[in-house]
Amino acid sequence: MPDHVNLQRLLPLRAGLNMADYHLLLLGEFERQIVDLLPEDLCTAVDAEAVIFAADPDDDGHRFRLLGCDAESLRFRAAASTPWPSYGKSLIFVELPGHSGIYSFFSEFRDRDEDGVYRFKIPPLLYHRPTRLSARLRLEGEVLIRRKGGVECRGRVHDFSLNGASFFTDRADLCPGEALLVEFDVVDCGRCETVVTTVRREARGGPEGNLVGVRLMLTEAQRRRLEYLFHCRRDPERSRT
């Protein structure tokens, strides 16, 4: 994955989820929990990239820079866009410089000083992964879902990466941990079939039905095919050459 892809593009689209359900879409990709300890590399990171989500489900996340820590808080400065108007309990992702790891955690907003520095409370629990997440793309396309026993249903792709995906479906009985055979049909690019494991289902109501998050279980051939679809959507002209 190119180094210039910013952290926000590595995160799935929130699509109106509450913070806890949104975090669960990614939780399976974080390998370690850290309790009642603030990692030293997080506090000593210089100008680490961060994305902060407010509790309001309409907030799709805003980019910040981590400035460091003090005895009671983590300090951030907004980057590239106007922040959400107000923060209370928030979900924060921080990527260490050099793409050497990503932390995620919930924290309470403390204050914003006259220099525009946002302070958040030290979190009691953090999640960590040592490598980058795979970038996700918003897609247009259909998904065919095959369950054990030959039961089939259809859905609409929401986003996908080389590790995970999400889609809307009217089926309300897809449970976390269930293995499915899924065929993604990506508009103007092609199809890819793979086994997935359901990690989360969120009832949305209305025409959207349920938002289902899955982890992909790819063979090498399937990974190459999915990489083609991914790059086809990101850069259609280049994928034809």
matplotlib code that plots the C-alpha trace (Angstrom):
import matplotlib.pyplot as plt

x = [0.0, 1.5, 2.9, 0.9, -2.5, -3.6, -5.0, -8.5, -8.6, -7.6, -10.7, -14.1, -16.9, -19.0, -22.3, -24.2, -23.0, -22.6, -19.0, -19.0, -20.5, -18.1, -15.1, -16.3, -16.0, -12.2, -11.6, -10.7, -7.7, -6.2, -4.0, -3.3, -5.1, -3.3, -4.9, -4.1, -0.8, 0.0, 2.6, 5.8, 5.9, 2.5, 3.7, 7.0, 5.6, 6.3, 3.4, 1.7, -1.4, -4.8, -8.5, -11.0, -14.7, -17.3, -20.2, -22.6, -23.1, -23.1, -19.4, -17.3, -14.1, -11.7, -7.9, -5.7, -2.0, -0.9, 1.3, 2.2, 1.1, 1.1, 0.2, -3.5, -4.2, -3.3, -2.8, -4.0, -4.1, -6.7, -5.2, -6.6, -10.2, -12.5, -13.1, -16.5, -18.2, -18.1, -16.5, -17.5, -16.7, -14.7, -13.2, -9.6, -7.2, -3.5, -0.9, 2.8, 5.3, 6.8, 3.7, 5.1, 1.8, -1.8, -3.6, -7.4, -9.1, -12.1, -11.4, -13.3, -12.7, -11.2, -10.8, -9.4, -6.9, -6.3, -3.7, -6.2, -4.8, -7.4, -6.9, -8.4, -8.2, -5.7, -7.6, -7.8, -7.9, -6.1, -5.9, -2.8, -1.7, 1.9, 1.2, -1.0, -4.6, -5.5, -7.1, -10.9, -12.9, -16.5, -18.0, -21.0, -22.0, -23.9, -22.9, -24.2, -24.2, -24.3, -24.8, -24.5, -27.3, -27.4, -29.4, -28.7, -29.4, -28.2, -26.9, -25.3, -21.5, -20.7, -16.9, -14.1, -10.3, -7.9, -8.7, -12.4, -15.6, -19.1, -22.4, -26.1, -28.6, -32.2, -31.1, -31.3, -30.0, -26.4, -24.5, -20.9, -18.6, -20.7, -18.7, -20.2, -19.3, -19.6, -19.3, -18.5, -19.6, -17.7, -19.2, -17.1, -14.3, -15.5, -16.2, -14.4, -15.7, -14.2, -15.0, -15.6, -16.3, -19.0, -17.7, -20.6, -24.2, -25.9, -29.7, -30.2, -33.9, -35.6, -34.3, -30.7, -31.7, -28.6, -25.0, -22.8, -19.0, -16.9, -13.3, -12.0, -10.3, -8.4, -6.4, -3.4, -5.3, -8.3, -6.0, -4.5, -8.0, -9.2, -6.1, -7.0, -10.6, -9.3, -6.9, -9.4, -11.8, -9.0, -7.4, -9.5, -7.2, -4.1, -5.8, -6.4, -2.8]
y = [0.0, 3.4, 5.4, 8.5, 7.0, 8.8, 7.1, 8.2, 6.3, 3.2, 3.2, 1.9, 4.4, 5.0, 5.0, 6.3, 3.6, 4.5, 4.5, 1.1, -0.7, 1.1, 0.1, -3.5, -3.5, -3.1, -4.8, -8.1, -6.4, -5.3, -7.9, -6.6, -5.0, -2.6, -2.0, 0.9, 1.7, 4.5, 3.1, 5.1, 5.1, 6.8, 9.7, 10.1, 10.0, 13.3, 14.6, 11.2, 11.1, 10.7, 10.4, 11.4, 10.4, 12.3, 10.3, 11.8, 9.1, 11.8, 12.5, 10.6, 11.4, 14.3, 14.3, 15.4, 15.4, 13.9, 16.4, 14.2, 13.6, 15.2, 13.7, 13.8, 13.9, 13.3, 16.5, 16.9, 19.6, 19.6, 19.0, 19.5, 20.1, 21.9, 19.6, 18.5, 21.3, 19.4, 16.4, 14.4, 10.7, 10.0, 7.2, 7.9, 6.2, 7.1, 5.8, 6.0, 7.7, 5.3, 3.2, 1.3, 0.7, 1.8, 2.4, 2.7, 3.8, 5.6, 8.8, 11.7, 15.3, 17.6, 21.0, 23.1, 25.8, 29.2, 27.8, 25.3, 22.2, 19.6, 17.6, 14.1, 12.1, 9.2, 6.1, 3.1, 0.6, 0.7, -1.6, -2.0, -3.5, -3.4, -2.8, -0.6, -1.3, -1.9, 1.1, 0.8, 1.9, 2.9, 0.7, 0.3, -3.3, -6.3, -9.2, -12.8, -14.5, -18.3, -19.9, -23.5, -25.6, -23.8, -20.8, -17.7, -14.0, -10.8, -7.5, -4.3, -3.7, -0.8, -0.8, -3.3, -3.6, -6.5, -7.7, -6.9, -5.7, -4.6, -4.8, -4.1, -7.0, -7.6, -10.8, -10.2, -13.6, -13.4, -14.0, -13.1, -16.0, -17.4, -18.6, -17.5, -17.9, -14.4, -13.2, -9.5, -7.9, -4.6, -2.3, -1.9, -4.2, -7.7, -10.3, -12.1, -15.1, -15.9, -17.3, -14.7, -14.7, -12.4, -10.1, -7.7, -7.1, -3.8, -3.4, -0.2, -0.3, 1.1, 0.1, -0.4, -3.4, -4.6, -3.5, -6.6, -6.5, -9.5, -10.6, -12.1, -15.5, -15.3, -17.9, -16.4, -16.5, -14.7, -12.1, -11.3, -11.0, -8.8, -6.6, -6.2, -5.1, -2.8, -1.0, -1.0, 1.0, 3.3, 3.9, 2.6, 3.8, 2.3, -1.0, -1.4, -1.0]
z = [0.0, -1.0, 2.0, 0.9, 1.8, 4.9, 8.0, 7.3, 4.0, 5.9, 8.0, 7.0, 6.3, 9.4, 7.6, 10.7, 13.1, 16.8, 18.0, 19.6, 16.6, 14.3, 16.3, 16.3, 12.5, 13.0, 16.3, 14.8, 13.0, 16.3, 17.9, 21.4, 24.3, 26.7, 30.0, 32.4, 30.7, 28.2, 25.7, 25.6, 21.8, 21.7, 23.9, 22.2, 18.7, 16.9, 14.8, 14.5, 12.3, 14.1, 13.2, 15.8, 15.7, 17.9, 19.4, 16.8, 14.2, 11.5, 12.2, 9.6, 11.4, 11.2, 10.8, 13.7, 14.6, 18.0, 19.7, 22.7, 26.3, 29.6, 33.0, 32.4, 28.7, 25.1, 23.0, 19.4, 16.8, 13.9, 10.5, 7.0, 7.9, 10.3, 13.3, 14.5, 16.5, 19.8, 21.3, 24.4, 24.5, 21.3, 19.3, 18.3, 16.0, 16.0, 13.5, 14.6, 12.3, 9.7, 9.7, 12.7, 14.4, 14.9, 18.2, 18.8, 21.9, 23.4, 25.3, 26.9, 25.6, 28.3, 26.7, 23.9, 24.7, 23.1, 20.8, 19.3, 21.1, 21.9, 25.1, 25.7, 28.9, 29.1, 28.0, 30.4, 27.5, 24.1, 21.2, 19.0, 15.8, 14.6, 10.9, 8.7, 7.9, 4.3, 2.6, 2.0, -0.9, -1.2, -3.9, -6.1, -6.8, -5.6, -3.4, -3.6, -0.2, 0.0, 3.4, 4.6, 3.3, 0.0, 1.2, -1.0, -0.5, -2.0, -0.8, -1.8, -1.3, 1.0, 1.1, 1.0, 1.5, 1.0, 4.5, 5.2, 3.7, 4.6, 2.7, 3.2, 3.2, 4.3, 6.2, 9.9, 11.0, 9.9, 13.2, 14.2, 13.5, 10.7, 7.6, 4.2, 0.6, -0.9, -4.5, -5.0, -8.2, -8.6, -11.2, -14.4, -13.0, -12.4, -9.8, -7.0, -4.9, -1.5, 1.9, 4.6, 8.4, 9.7, 12.5, 13.0, 12.0, 12.7, 12.1, 10.1, 9.3, 6.2, 2.7, 3.9, 6.1, 7.9, 7.6, 7.9, 8.4, 7.3, 7.4, 4.1, 4.0, 0.7, -1.2, -3.1, -6.4, -4.8, -3.2, -6.6, -8.1, -5.3, -5.7, -9.3, -8.4, -5.7, -8.1, -10.9, -8.7, -7.5, -10.9, -13.8, -16.5, -15.0, -14.4, -18.2, -19.1]

ax = plt.figure().add_subplot(projection="3d")
ax.plot(x, y, z, "-o")
ax.set_aspect("equal")
plt.show()
